[in-house]
Amino acid sequence: MTDTAIAWDTYSRQRPERRPVNSRGETTWFNWTQYEDHGPGAELLDLPAEGRVLDLGCGKGGNAAHLASLGTHTVGVDVSHVQLRAAGQRWGEVPGLELHHTEAIAYLQGAGEPFDAAYSVYGAVWFTDPDLLLPVLRERLRPGGRLVFSQRPPVEGCYGCQASYIPRGANEDPLLVKRWDYEPAVWVSAAH
């Protein structure tokens, strides 16, 4: 297991489970932010009916399950076995949902049919070198396909590869993962 997978397994154990229903009483919903019932929804992906969508860093699978419940074929990939196990336990019976335990680039290099959209909510797009990820992702998106992702704003002057720390026990050092922080214009330039 890679250090990155260990870090995300540790993070998963610290995160609360998704609520059974949102404020509107829905059992599945899309959330781009860390705030409950906040922000836009899946419409940002501009998916065709019965489209194919890729969740890069699906975590416990709530967003992916929501898209599958709308009739898309949704593929979620994550390096954390703990998070994927939780996703499978809660969402494994949702038709159209496919979950893979792998790194984003490895999945994309072996993927077959192209995707209509890809997204990442504080996931693999933020934590994978964009110089490696974006070219292989571009090859897997259909012409006109969208990449949509969310991350926190970068700290002014701290651009490019940064360190992120995942806390562990009181007597243990935090786990380190790399993340890429850029202003939106830099992300757009990198994606082209």
GILINHU-V349808 format. One line per field, one symbol per residue. ss: DSSP state (H for helix, E for strand, C for the rest). phi: phi as a letter, one per 40 degrees, with the letter a starting at -180 (. if undefined). A space follows every 10 residues. Layout:
ss: ???
phi: ???
This chain:
ss: CCHHHHHHHH HHHHCCCCCC CCCCCCCCCC CCCCCCCCCC CHHHHCCCCC CEEEEECCCC CHHHHHHHHC CCEEEEEECC HHHHHHHHHH HCCCCCEEEE ECCHHHHHHH CCCCEEEEEE ECCHHHHCCH HHHHHHHHHH EEEEEEEEEE CCCCCCCCCE EEEEEECCCC CCCCEEEEEE ECCHHHHHHH HC
phi: .cdccccccc ddccccccdc acccgccbab bcbcccfbgc bccccfccdf cbbbccgcfc gccccccccc hccbbbbacc cccccccccc bdcccgbbbb cacdcdcccb ccccbcabaa bfbcccbbdc cccccccdcc ccdgcbbbab accccdgbbg cbcbbbcbcd bbcccbbcbb bacdcccccc cc
